[in-house]
């Protein structure tokens, strides 16, 4: 086993450990934890059994196993970017709603204050 493989395995195990700790501390959802544990377990399997990727490359018609890994990684990254984008859109929408509600409440509070002043003057 090469040094890069050992380092990759150590890093993946560390990443799984971090995911488990974040799940335990309720910092990530169970679905996210399962996704990331699956990804890091896949990394470990690819590192331990690199010929599997060469076999998949042959099956899919891709030149090398490394190319298969890169293609899959790019697909996963696009998926993650999509998820982040949709979450960001939802957060922006929620912020807009909250800001509007705050503005309405401030306006109502201001109007109540001017109504009290007008009632005292009459």
Secondary structure, DSSP 8 states (H G I E B T S, - for coil): --HHHHHHHHHHHHHHHHHHHHHHTTSS-HHHHHHHHHHHHHHHHHHHTHHHHHHHHHHHT-S-HHHHHHHHHHHHHHHHHHHHHHHHHHHHHHHHHHHHHHHHHHHHHHHHHHHHHHHHH-
